[in-house]
Amino acid sequence: MSDQRVPVLIVGAGLSGLSTATFLGLHGVPALVVERHPTTSQHPKAYGQYPHVMEALRLAGLERRYLEASVLQDVRIMIGVSMAGPIFHTIDEALWPDLSALTTAAWGGAGQDRSEPILADRARELGATIRFSTEVVSFEQDDEGVTVVLRDIPTGERSTVRADYLVAADGHRGGIRGRLGIGGHGRGLLHRLMDVHFEADVPADLPASGHVLMHLQNPELPGGYGDLGNPEQLNRYLFGVRLDERTQAEDLTEERWLELIRIAVGVPDLPVKLTRRGEEPVEIRHWIADRIRDGRVFLVGDAVRIVPPNGGFGGNTAVMDGFYLAWKLAMVVNGQAGPGLLDSYEPERYPYAETIAAHGLAAFLRAEGQELGEDAMQADPDPVSQLYFGYRHISDAIVREADDDGAPMENPERPTGRPGSRAPHVPLVKDGADISSIELLGRSFVLLTGAEGEPWAAAAAQAAAELGIELAVHRIGGDGGLTDPANTWATTYGVTESGATLVRPDFYVAWRSRDASGTTELTGALRAVLDR
Ligand SMILES: Cc1cc2nc3c(=O)[nH]c(=O)nc-3n(C[C@H](O)[C@H](O)[C@H](O)COP(=O)(O)OP(=O)(O)OC[C@H]3O[C@@H](n4cnc5c(N)ncnc54)[C@H](O)[C@@H]3O)c2cc1C
């Protein structure tokens, strides 16, 4: 007999768990999140939010909160011996390509110590319960659900929760994947580092003053390398060094840290105040799970893959895993979709895990000056925006067209609008205000149609009533105050003004009809996608 029944239990209150809880809440499902630690992350770890992530966060009502918490604006990366020089290389704004043709969302720059509390607050506002200092001790799944044993860490008290589904957002070191017998592959441990935060009034005229991130190549540092971050451009720094045979975590006493910081800054008598010392080594790994689903258990975030931070994808992908999984879980839990919809999670999400792992590994190896192997992406996709907006979802939750070549990526600068691709951004005007077509999407399934698309309203109403789902219809260029000044939406989406495109809640095109002849097929398309 369990003490509590919940639709979804999420293990881990990191970016992936909190994102899953937030988007489940947005779709009307109140999740229970349990987290072993007493708080969210105190470490800033992932700083940048890519615009496709900001679009998802905008849907959750979080864009403004993220931008207010952003400390990163421009990025200057330097490589050199110390802040005092010599400097070998400077990269300005390398991480911030102009994507304004693809999105209206800005880049975010909130560290994880700020973004996790924002997500946690929003998840709670949307109905989630978050229990800190609580861990999953064991779980067992059967045909109807998952029984999970929890332990309240301060009291040691155990309780049992019965959940329809379990989401393993328990990070790379979480135990759920292992208990399911899911193995993995990849290069494994690349190196380990220890880090500290410190405050110092570094002279403003040093050659590397003003850097956001500095990679140090200095034989006086352990292993010859170090990383110095100053994202806030204040007197607060994050400094990490590698552990090697000669330097272990216990060798890094306060005195030794002060010595190393002065070497990194290049000012021998610099007054320095240590404000936080990492308790355990950060492991930089390249590893991908062999599967990301087992029955009623779904893996998200670092439980799926762990990539070197160089590519900047770990945290961003963790947020998006939650975004892509939540609507599917919600529709199944709410009885609006059959369980087969959940079969699409792995085929849609797994190829992307492999892609970003190869990308992150390549970025790491390049920074190290090492040869790339077959498992590292030899060249960045051209354009690199494919990694944000160009990856496709190929599964039974997409009604693929006969001539679809199954390509896993496409160039978002030349969108096809075909099913399985992200709905393209088109600038529109709604009630006099500029909006992106993406802002019409996300709360439910959406049908976009054009000036001659009157027949779709009745077809959509009938489909929604028959299936008991919400299906919003937006007629672009009709009489509803939504216009397309550049007259590009229909060609961009690959339909005519009488055609329509059905978009899933995750902004992906599920099905389209080039003209109004497809009105009779709409319900069937939804049935196929929703496993009804
Ligand atoms: C130094 C560093 C820099 C980084 N920089 C970037 C960057 O610039 N950009 C980027 O995108 N990414 C970056 N990353 C990666 C990013 O931080 C991770 O990908 C992200 O935090 C993963 O989130 P997660 O929620 O999947 O896992 P985690 O943050 O690891 O969260 C998992 C949580 O599950 C909890 N847990 C585990 N087991 C249990 C259990 N049995 N019961 C209860 N709770 C449990 C853990 O306590 C933990 O809080 C960086 C990482 C590091 C370490």
The ligand as a MOL file (V3000), in Angstrom:
LIG
                    3D

  0  0  0     0  0            999 V3000
M  V30 BEGIN CTAB
M  V30 COUNTS 53 58 0 0 0
M  V30 BEGIN ATOM
M  V30 1 C 31.7340 23.0600 -14.5210 0
M  V30 2 C 30.5780 22.8220 -15.4410 0
M  V30 3 C 30.2960 23.7370 -16.4420 0
M  V30 4 C 29.2230 23.5320 -17.3000 0
M  V30 5 N 28.9550 24.4580 -18.2680 0
M  V30 6 C 27.8970 24.2910 -19.0940 0
M  V30 7 C 27.5520 25.2700 -20.0830 0
M  V30 8 O 28.2210 26.2850 -20.2260 0
M  V30 9 N 26.4470 25.0550 -20.8540 0
M  V30 10 C 25.6610 23.9450 -20.7050 0
M  V30 11 O 24.6420 23.8270 -21.4050 0
M  V30 12 N 25.9670 22.9970 -19.7840 0
M  V30 13 C 27.0590 23.1370 -18.9760 0
M  V30 14 N 27.3430 22.2000 -18.0320 0
M  V30 15 C 26.5170 20.9970 -17.9610 0
M  V30 16 C 25.2630 21.1860 -17.1270 0
M  V30 17 O 25.5900 21.7390 -15.8790 0
M  V30 18 C 24.5740 19.8240 -16.9530 0
M  V30 19 O 24.3880 19.2480 -18.2220 0
M  V30 20 C 23.2170 19.9560 -16.2590 0
M  V30 21 O 23.3790 20.4550 -14.9660 0
M  V30 22 C 22.5030 18.6120 -16.1880 0
M  V30 23 O 21.3140 18.7720 -15.4800 0
M  V30 24 P 20.5100 17.5020 -14.9470 0
M  V30 25 O 19.2990 18.0500 -14.2950 0
M  V30 26 O 20.3290 16.5220 -16.0250 0
M  V30 27 O 21.4920 16.8130 -13.8940 0
M  V30 28 P 22.0370 17.3170 -12.4950 0
M  V30 29 O 22.2150 18.7820 -12.4720 0
M  V30 30 O 23.2130 16.4660 -12.2040 0
M  V30 31 O 20.8730 16.9900 -11.4670 0
M  V30 32 C 20.5910 15.6880 -11.0300 0
M  V30 33 C 20.0270 15.7850 -9.6270 0
M  V30 34 O 19.5060 14.5210 -9.2370 0
M  V30 35 C 19.7440 14.3610 -7.8510 0
M  V30 36 N 19.6760 12.9210 -7.5350 0
M  V30 37 C 20.4570 11.9240 -8.0120 0
M  V30 38 N 20.0710 10.7320 -7.5290 0
M  V30 39 C 19.0220 10.9710 -6.7130 0
M  V30 40 C 18.1840 10.1330 -5.9090 0
M  V30 41 N 18.3410 8.8060 -5.8500 0
M  V30 42 N 17.1990 10.7080 -5.1930 0
M  V30 43 C 17.0090 12.0580 -5.2310 0
M  V30 44 N 17.7750 12.8940 -5.9750 0
M  V30 45 C 18.7660 12.3570 -6.7070 0
M  V30 46 C 21.1140 14.9580 -7.6440 0
M  V30 47 O 21.3100 15.3270 -6.2970 0
M  V30 48 C 21.0870 16.1480 -8.5900 0
M  V30 49 O 20.7170 17.3460 -7.9580 0
M  V30 50 C 28.4220 22.3710 -17.1600 0
M  V30 51 C 28.7050 21.4450 -16.1530 0
M  V30 52 C 29.7590 21.6610 -15.2970 0
M  V30 53 C 30.0340 20.6560 -14.2120 0
M  V30 END ATOM
M  V30 BEGIN BOND
M  V30 1 1 1 2
M  V30 2 1 2 3
M  V30 3 2 2 52
M  V30 4 2 3 4
M  V30 5 1 4 5
M  V30 6 1 4 50
M  V30 7 2 5 6
M  V30 8 1 6 7
M  V30 9 1 6 13
M  V30 10 2 7 8
M  V30 11 1 7 9
M  V30 12 1 9 10
M  V30 13 2 10 11
M  V30 14 1 10 12
M  V30 15 2 12 13
M  V30 16 1 13 14
M  V30 17 1 14 15
M  V30 18 1 14 50
M  V30 19 1 15 16
M  V30 20 1 16 17
M  V30 21 1 16 18
M  V30 22 1 18 19
M  V30 23 1 18 20
M  V30 24 1 20 21
M  V30 25 1 20 22
M  V30 26 1 22 23
M  V30 27 1 23 24
M  V30 28 2 24 25
M  V30 29 1 24 26
M  V30 30 1 24 27
M  V30 31 1 27 28
M  V30 32 2 28 29
M  V30 33 1 28 30
M  V30 34 1 28 31
M  V30 35 1 31 32
M  V30 36 1 32 33
M  V30 37 1 33 34
M  V30 38 1 33 48
M  V30 39 1 34 35
M  V30 40 1 35 36
M  V30 41 1 35 46
M  V30 42 1 36 37
M  V30 43 1 36 45
M  V30 44 2 37 38
M  V30 45 1 38 39
M  V30 46 1 39 40
M  V30 47 2 39 45
M  V30 48 1 40 41
M  V30 49 2 40 42
M  V30 50 1 42 43
M  V30 51 2 43 44
M  V30 52 1 44 45
M  V30 53 1 46 47
M  V30 54 1 46 48
M  V30 55 1 48 49
M  V30 56 2 50 51
M  V30 57 1 51 52
M  V30 58 1 52 53
M  V30 END BOND
M  V30 END CTAB
M  END
